[in-house]
């Protein structure tokens, strides 16, 4: 598994280095505007950093899906299925790599944003940063209390939802490659299946009654997401074993 994980990390390394380079350019624009007292340049740097962070975190999941699709549909990538590794291990390495990449990218952009905002806000940094953080958190759910249990439950819920979405994307792509390979516009079926699955999962999570309290709702919704992620992982790996493994 460790070798597979290293292999997956190497496959996405180049794209991640490009993302890092773009982030450094955006940060340089921000610092040039900040130190040079150029408001337009400063605003441009902030906009670039914001979109780089949003696109960068999303890119971690997209890269993982692209590598899976390439492995299933190109001769070079298909060699992976000829190694003495089960599809469960191959898919598991992809899930772990994607989850780690999203966590590290999220932590990196959060720390960078915290640093930049602290430079902008000056003396009253701590209070103003806390106010901005509170506004961002309450935009998700206005009933969240800003304490450790509530924030931990929120972060755990977000991570569980991401993992569930990743496995949903894997399943959609594997179904397409297994049953529709070579068909015209099979990507449309993949996309529609991905949307339908996520819509159904979100509706299922909404069945959790709000009367249970914010923390209980987050934890139950996370449990639903994780259980479904595990189910979709095994279904996806089974389809890979049956239709794609050599």
N, C-alpha and C positions, 0 to 999 in steps of 0.2 A: 504493500500500500504506500509506503514511504517513497519508493522509487517512482510509482505512478504519480504521486503528489508533486514530486520534484519535476517530473516530466510535464505535468500540467502547468506548473509555475513558469517553466522555461518557455512554453508555447505562447504565453501571454505577456512575457517580460518586455518585448520590444514595444508593444502598444502602451504598456504602463510607463515606460521610459519617455515615450512621446507625450503622454499626459503630464508627466512630471515636468518636462521641458516647457509645455504650454503654461502650466501653473507658475513656473518660475518667471516666464515672460510677463504674465499678468501681474504677479507680485512686484516685479521690477517697475511696471507702469504705475502701480499703486504707490510704491515708495518714491518714485520720481515726482509724482504729483504731491505727495505728502511733504517731502523735504523741500521741494521747490515752490511750495505754496501755489500750485497750479490747480485750481478747482476743477477745470474740465478734465485734466489728465487724471486727477484723483478719482473723479466719478467714473471715468472710463475704466480705470483699474479695478474699482469695486464691482462694476458690472461684469467685467471679464472674469474676475475671481468667482463671483456668484454663479455664473453659467458654467464655468469650468468645474466647480464643485458639484453642481447638479448633474451635469453630463458625465463627469468623471465617475461618480458613484454608480450611476445607471450603466456606464460602460463596463463595469466589472461583471455585471450579470450578462450583458450582451456578448462580451468576449467569450465567456464560458459557453454560451449557447452556440456561438459561431464555431468554436473549436469542436464542439460535439457534432454539429452539422457537417463540418469538413471531414471529421473522422469517419462519419458514416457514408459520405458521398464521394470521396476521392480515393484513388488507389493508394496513395502514400499514407493517408490517415487510416485507411482500412487495415493496414498492416498491424495497427494496435490490437485488433481483434484476433490476430494470429499469434499473439504472445500467450504464454501460459498463465493468463490472468482471467478470472471470471468477469463477466459484464457487471456483476455487482460491485467488484473492486474498482473497475474502470469508472463506472458511474459515481461510485462513492468518492473517489479521488477528485472528480470534477466538482461534486457538491461541496466538499471540504475546501478545495481551492477557491471556489467562488465565494463561499461564506467568509473565509479568511480575508480575501481581497476586499470585499465590501466593508468588513469591520475595520481593516487597516486604513482604507481610503476614507471612511467616515471619520475615524479618529484623527487622521492627518488634516483633513479640511476643517474639522471642528477646532483643532488646536490653532491652525493658521488663522481662522476667522476670529478666534478669541484674541490672538496677538494683535491683529490689525485693528479690531474694535477698541482694544485697550489703548492703542496709539492714538486713535481718533478722539476718544472720549476724555483723555487727560486725567485730571485730578480725581474726579468722582467716578472713576472707572468701575470700581466694584459694584456700586449701587446701580449704575446705569446698565452695566452688563447683566446684572441680575434682573432688572426690569425688562430688558430686551428678551432675555431667556424666558421669563415668566409669560410674556406676551406670545412668544412662539409656542410654548407648551400649551397654553390655554386656547390657542387657535385650533389645536387638535381636539381638546375636550375641556370645556370651561369649568368642569367640576373637579378637575385635577388639583390636588393640594400639593404644593411644592415642598415635599419632603422625600426622604430616601425611598420609602416603600412605593409611593406613587410613581416617582421617576423611574425606579427600577422596573416596575411593572410595565410602564410605557415602553421603555427601551427593549424589554424582553418581548413585548407584543410586536414591536416593529421588526425585530430580528426574526421572529417566528413567521411573520407575514412575508418577509423577503425570502426565507427558505422555502416557504410554500409556493411562492410565485416562481422561484427558480425551478423547482421540481415540476410545476405545471408546464413551464416552457419546455423542459426536457421531454416530458411525456408527449406534448403536442408535436414536437419535432420528430420524435422516434416513431409515433403513429404514422406521421406523414411519410417518413423514409421507409417504413416497413410495408405500408399498404399502397402508397401513392407514388413511389419512386419512379421517376421518368414521366409522370403525368404533367401536363401543362398546368401552370398556375397552382401547383400543389401547396405553395406557400400561403395562398389565400385560405385553404382549408386549415393549415397550421395556425394561422393567425385567428381565424374564427373559433377554432377549438380552444385556443389559449384564452380568448376573451370569454367564451362561454363557461369554461371551467372556473376562472377567477370570479366571474359574476355569481355563479352558483355558490362558491365558497364564501363570498362576502355576504350573500343572503343568508347562508347558514349561520355565519357568525353573528349576524344581526338578530337572530332568534334568542340570543342570551339576554335575559331581562335586565334592564338598567337598574332595577330596584335592588339588585344584589350588591351594588356599590361599585365604584370605579375600579378598584384593585381586582375584585373578583371578576368583573367583566373582562378586564384585560387578560387575566390569567386563563379564564375559560376560553376566550377567543384564541389565545396563544396555543392552548391545548388542542383546540379544533384544528388550527393551522398545522401544528406539528404532526398530529395523527394523520391528517390528510397528506402531508408531505411524505411521511414514511410509506403510506399506502401507494402513493404515486411513484415513489422511488422503486418499490418492489415491482410494480406493474411495468414501469419503464425498463428496468433491468431484465425482467422476464421476457419482454418483447425483443430486447436486444439479443438475449441468449437464443431465442427461437428463430428470429428472422435475419439477424445481422452477424452473429458469431460464426466463425469458420470451423 
